[in-house]
Amino acid sequence: MILVYEPQCIGFEHTEINAALLIFLTKAKPNATLAFFGDTEHLSCVKSSMVALGFSDCAKRIDWRPISVPSRKTSLIYRSLIELYRIFSISSVFNRKCAIDACIFLSATSATLLGVRVIQHIIATPTYLVLHGILESILNKPNGLIKYLIWFKHYLPVNERANVRYITTAGFIKMNLIKQIPSLHGRVFELDFPYIFEEVRSQASQVKPAQVDDQNLPITITSAGVGSINKGTHDFFNVAKSLCQLPATSVQFVYAGRLADGELKNNIPACVRAIVDEDMLTPAKYQEVLLRTDYLVFFYPADSYKFGVSGVFLDAIKYEIPIIGIDNDFFKFCTDTIGKVGWLCNDANEIEKRIKEIVANPPQQDLTEIKANYKRFKQQHTTAALSDRLAKILNYAC
């Protein structure tokens, strides 16, 4: 029995990455029984995604176990206590019923790490934690006693005898994490870009083939994913307003995602077609937006994404969409790994200039190169290859 637990995600959050991880896991451990615990709506989204990707056989192998996951709007202490209770009760109950071969957490908080420490004293089960964007928090010491006491960085080091391993979603994250906490050397493994990349563009002809040389179709510039001031979404809105004097027949701006900041919700420019209603932005609708997109833009600050992978950029690979973004550690790693994926700029002003240049003179030669790079990367990062990599991590054979 392998227990898989998603302690945080609600609804559509991280659906594609968690679906991919479960697909890889079922293939890495073909004879194991899997039980997946998570938010009811999230389980439904992940299961639907697996089926839509053509892996219904993998979905059937999983025992789907819905639980109540507290909203992030509730107090941090309450959420932490609930999470600790969940980890202890699920692990102890299943340990009494059957042998637990491994516990896998698809995300982690300080409470997750604390719960794992407690469980390790009771059942020394091999435990793996997939680390996402929360790692960004280890760079900044929090203010206030409570926040300092539950600072994520405090709980990452583990006892030498503890059977705990961490999985990062890219190689550069592993390197940056070990630089910050050298004692984790040997405990951190990378699974570069856990995502299902195969068979996507086949549906493009049913919508609108992107990057075609057709003067009658406007170039579509899209910002996608969770929008916030911290992620530079306001800069996207400002650039769109600045470029609204360009003919509507030459360029259009789209935002598709969930706006986390109320200030942004109330200040969406008229020139931006915004799809922000969570009921409207279904997986099928999101795919349609991407199929109609010519360029994805990223206004993440230059000092961000030292410990995270952008899910929207994984969509860019999958749908072979060139990007225009502010340069940072993540995009440097992507360029080193894949080759040219688009245009990296120093700031929002430079992005605006680049968009103007692209609208005036579409760079067909660059687009051909970018598409070829994406295709080559996807041929190397197949479901089979990533499943084999995960199998090696789970077997400590890295």
C-alpha positions in Angstrom: 0.0 0.0 0.0 1.3 3.5 -1.0 -0.5 6.4 0.7 -0.6 9.6 -1.4 -1.7 12.8 0.4 -2.4 16.3 -1.0 -2.6 18.5 2.1 -3.3 21.9 0.5 -4.7 22.0 -3.0 -8.4 22.7 -3.4 -10.3 22.4 -6.7 -8.3 23.1 -9.9 -5.1 24.0 -8.1 -2.0 22.0 -9.3 -4.3 19.6 -11.1 -2.1 18.9 -14.1 1.1 18.4 -12.0 -0.7 16.1 -9.5 -2.3 14.1 -12.3 1.1 13.7 -13.9 2.7 12.6 -10.6 0.0 10.0 -10.0 0.3 8.7 -13.6 4.1 8.4 -13.1 3.6 6.7 -9.8 1.2 4.1 -11.1 3.7 3.2 -13.8 6.7 3.3 -11.5 5.0 1.0 -9.0 2.8 -1.2 -11.3 2.0 -3.8 -8.6 1.3 -1.4 -5.7 -2.1 -0.4 -4.3 -2.5 3.4 -4.2 -4.8 5.4 -1.9 -5.0 9.1 -2.7 -6.3 11.5 0.0 -7.3 15.1 -0.9 -10.0 17.7 -1.3 -13.2 16.3 -2.8 -13.2 18.7 -5.8 -9.5 18.4 -6.3 -9.7 14.6 -6.5 -12.4 15.0 -9.1 -10.3 17.5 -11.2 -7.2 15.2 -11.0 -9.2 12.1 -11.9 -10.9 13.9 -14.8 -7.5 15.2 -16.0 -6.0 11.7 -16.0 -8.9 10.4 -18.0 -8.7 13.3 -20.5 -5.0 12.7 -21.0 -5.8 9.1 -21.9 -4.7 7.4 -18.7 -8.1 6.1 -17.4 -6.3 2.8 -16.7 -4.1 4.6 -14.2 -7.0 6.4 -12.6 -8.8 3.0 -12.0 -5.9 1.7 -10.0 -6.2 4.5 -7.4 -8.5 4.4 -4.3 -9.8 7.9 -4.3 -10.3 9.1 -0.7 -12.0 12.5 -0.3 -11.2 14.5 2.8 -12.0 18.1 4.0 -9.1 20.4 3.3 -9.4 23.8 5.1 -9.4 26.9 3.0 -6.4 29.1 3.0 -8.7 31.9 4.3 -8.9 30.1 7.7 -6.3 30.7 10.4 -2.9 29.1 9.9 -2.9 27.5 13.3 -6.3 25.9 12.6 -5.1 24.5 9.2 -1.9 23.2 10.8 -3.8 21.4 13.6 -6.1 19.8 11.1 -3.2 18.7 8.9 -1.4 17.2 11.8 -4.5 15.3 12.8 -5.0 14.0 9.2 -1.5 12.8 8.8 -1.5 11.0 12.1 -4.9 9.4 11.8 -4.5 8.3 8.1 -1.1 6.8 8.7 -1.9 5.0 11.9 -5.3 3.6 10.7 -3.8 2.2 7.5 -0.7 0.9 9.3 -3.0 -1.2 11.5 -5.0 -2.5 8.5 -2.1 -3.3 6.1 1.6 -2.7 5.6 2.4 0.8 4.3 5.2 0.6 1.7 5.5 4.4 1.3 3.9 7.7 2.1 4.0 10.4 -0.6 3.0 14.0 0.0 2.3 16.0 -3.2 2.9 19.3 -1.4 4.1 20.3 2.0 3.8 22.9 4.7 5.5 23.2 8.1 2.7 21.1 9.6 3.4 18.4 7.0 7.0 18.3 7.9 6.2 18.2 11.6 3.7 15.5 11.1 6.2 13.4 9.1 8.7 13.7 12.0 6.1 12.4 14.4 5.0 9.5 12.2 8.6 8.5 11.6 8.9 7.7 15.4 5.8 5.4 15.1 6.2 3.8 11.7 9.5 4.2 9.9 7.9 4.2 6.5 9.8 5.6 3.5 8.4 9.1 3.1 8.7 11.4 0.1 7.6 15.0 -0.1 7.2 17.0 -3.3 8.3 20.6 -2.6 6.8 23.4 -4.6 6.7 27.2 -4.3 6.7 27.2 -0.5 10.4 26.8 -0.7 10.6 30.5 -1.7 9.8 31.3 1.9 13.1 29.9 3.2 14.9 33.0 1.8 13.1 35.5 4.0 13.1 35.3 7.8 9.5 36.0 8.9 8.4 38.7 11.3 6.6 37.8 14.5 7.2 35.0 17.0 4.5 32.6 15.8 5.4 32.9 12.1 9.1 32.5 13.0 8.4 29.3 15.1 6.5 27.7 12.2 8.9 28.9 9.5 9.2 26.2 6.8 13.0 26.4 6.8 13.1 25.1 10.5 11.4 21.9 9.6 13.3 20.8 6.5 16.4 19.3 8.2 15.7 15.8 9.4 17.3 13.2 11.7 19.9 11.1 10.0 18.0 7.9 10.7 14.7 9.3 9.4 13.5 7.6 6.2 12.6 10.9 4.5 13.4 12.2 1.0 12.5 15.4 -0.8 11.5 15.6 -4.5 11.9 18.9 -6.3 10.3 19.7 -9.7 13.6 20.8 -11.4 17.3 20.3 -11.1 18.1 24.0 -10.3 15.7 23.9 -7.3 17.6 20.9 -5.9 20.9 22.8 -6.2 19.5 26.0 -4.7 18.0 24.1 -1.8 21.2 22.3 -0.9 23.1 25.6 -1.1 20.7 27.0 1.6 20.6 23.8 3.7 23.8 21.7 3.0 22.7 19.0 5.5 20.0 17.9 2.9 22.7 16.7 0.5 21.7 13.1 -0.4 18.1 13.6 0.6 16.9 15.7 -2.3 16.1 14.4 -5.7 14.9 16.1 -8.8 12.1 15.1 -11.2 12.5 17.7 -13.9 9.1 19.1 -15.0 6.5 16.5 -13.8 4.0 17.0 -16.5 2.3 15.0 -19.4 3.6 16.6 -22.6 2.3 14.2 -25.3 -0.3 14.7 -27.9 -1.6 18.2 -27.6 -1.6 20.2 -30.8 -3.9 17.7 -32.6 -6.9 19.8 -31.5 -5.4 23.1 -32.6 -6.9 22.9 -36.0 -10.4 22.8 -34.5 -9.8 26.1 -32.8 -7.2 28.3 -34.4 -3.7 27.3 -35.2 -1.4 29.7 -33.3 1.6 31.3 -35.0 0.2 31.1 -38.5 1.0 33.7 -41.2 -2.5 35.1 -41.6 -2.8 38.9 -41.6 -6.6 38.6 -40.8 -5.9 37.0 -37.4 -4.7 39.3 -34.5 -1.7 38.1 -32.5 -3.0 36.9 -29.1 -0.9 37.8 -26.0 -2.0 35.8 -23.0 -1.2 36.0 -19.3 -2.4 32.9 -17.4 -2.5 31.2 -14.0 -3.0 32.7 -10.6 -2.8 36.5 -10.9 -1.4 38.6 -8.1 0.6 41.8 -7.6 3.5 39.6 -6.4 3.5 37.8 -9.8 3.4 41.1 -11.8 -0.1 40.8 -13.1 -0.6 44.5 -12.6 2.3 45.0 -15.0 0.6 42.9 -17.6 -2.5 45.1 -17.3 -0.4 48.3 -17.5 1.4 47.0 -20.7 -1.9 46.1 -22.2 -3.3 49.6 -21.5 -0.2 51.2 -22.9 -0.5 49.2 -26.2 -4.2 49.6 -26.6 -3.6 52.2 -29.3 -2.4 49.4 -31.6 -5.1 48.2 -34.0 -7.4 45.6 -32.5 -6.9 43.6 -35.7 -3.2 43.3 -35.0 -3.0 42.3 -31.4 -5.4 41.3 -28.5 -4.7 40.7 -24.8 -6.2 37.9 -22.7 -6.0 37.0 -19.1 -7.1 33.5 -18.0 -6.9 32.5 -14.4 -7.8 33.3 -10.8 -7.1 36.8 -9.6 -5.9 36.5 -6.0 -5.9 40.2 -5.2 -9.1 42.2 -5.0 -7.3 45.3 -6.3 -6.6 43.5 -9.6 -10.2 42.3 -9.9 -11.5 45.8 -9.7 -8.9 47.2 -12.2 -9.0 44.9 -15.2 -8.5 47.1 -18.3 -11.2 47.2 -20.9 -8.7 46.2 -23.5 -8.0 42.9 -21.7 -10.4 40.0 -22.3 -10.4 38.5 -18.8 -11.7 35.0 -18.0 -11.5 35.0 -14.2 -14.7 33.3 -13.2 -13.6 29.9 -11.7 -16.9 28.3 -12.9 -16.2 29.5 -16.4 -12.5 28.6 -16.5 -12.9 24.8 -16.8 -10.0 22.7 -17.9 -11.6 22.5 -21.4 -12.0 26.3 -21.5 -8.4 26.8 -20.3 -7.1 24.5 -23.1 -9.2 26.5 -25.6 -7.5 29.7 -24.5 -4.1 28.2 -24.8 -4.8 26.9 -28.3 -5.8 30.4 -29.3 -2.6 31.9 -27.8 0.3 33.1 -29.9 2.6 34.2 -27.0 2.4 33.7 -23.3 3.8 36.5 -21.2 5.4 36.3 -17.7 5.9 39.3 -15.5 7.3 37.4 -12.5 9.9 39.5 -10.7 13.5 38.8 -11.6 14.3 37.6 -8.0 11.4 35.1 -8.0 11.1 31.4 -8.9 14.4 30.4 -7.4 12.6 27.4 -5.9 9.6 26.9 -8.1 8.5 25.8 -11.5 5.8 27.7 -13.3 2.9 25.5 -14.2 1.9 27.9 -16.9 5.4 27.6 -18.5 4.8 23.8 -18.6 1.7 24.6 -20.5 3.8 26.6 -22.9 6.0 23.6 -23.6 3.0 21.4 -24.0 1.2 23.7 -26.4 4.4 24.9 -28.0 3.8 28.5 -27.3 6.7 31.0 -27.3 7.1 33.1 -24.2 8.0 36.7 -23.4 9.1 37.2 -19.8 11.3 38.8 -17.3 14.6 36.8 -16.9 15.1 34.8 -13.7 16.7 31.6 -12.4 13.8 29.5 -13.6 13.8 30.8 -17.2 17.7 30.6 -17.3 17.4 26.9 -16.4 14.7 26.4 -19.0 16.8 28.0 -21.7 19.8 25.9 -20.7 17.7 22.8 -20.8 15.5 23.3 -23.8 17.1 26.0 -25.9 15.4 29.2 -27.1 11.9 29.3 -25.8 11.1 33.0 -26.5 12.4 36.4 -25.4 13.7 37.2 -21.9 13.7 40.8 -20.8 15.0 42.9 -18.0 11.7 44.5 -17.0 8.1 45.3 -18.1 9.1 48.2 -20.3 11.4 45.9 -22.3 8.5 43.4 -22.6 6.3 46.1 -24.0 9.0 47.0 -26.6 9.3 43.4 -27.6 5.6 43.0 -28.1 5.6 46.1 -30.3 8.4 44.6 -32.4 6.7 41.2 -32.7 3.4 42.8 -33.8 5.1 44.9 -36.4 7.3 42.1 -37.7 6.4 38.6 -36.6 9.7 36.6 -36.1 8.9 33.5 -38.2 12.4 32.1 -38.1 12.6 32.4 -34.3 9.1 30.8 -34.0 10.3 27.8 -36.1 13.3 27.3 -33.9 11.3 27.6 -30.6 8.8 25.0 -31.9 11.6 22.6 -32.8 13.1 23.0 -29.3 9.8 22.3 -27.6 9.3 19.2 -29.8 12.8 17.9 -29.0 12.3 18.4 -25.3 9.0 16.6 -25.3 10.4 13.7 -27.2 13.0 13.3 -24.4 10.6 14.0 -21.5 8.0 11.3 -22.2 5.7 9.7 -19.7 7.8 6.6 -19.8 11.0 8.4 -19.2 9.6 10.4 -16.2 8.0 7.3 -14.8 11.4 5.5 -14.9 13.0 8.5 -13.2 10.4 8.4 -10.4 10.9 4.7 -10.0 14.6 5.2 -9.5 13.9 7.9 -6.9 11.6 5.7 -5.0 14.1 2.9 -5.0 17.0 5.2 -4.0 18.8 4.1 -7.2 19.8 7.6 -8.3 
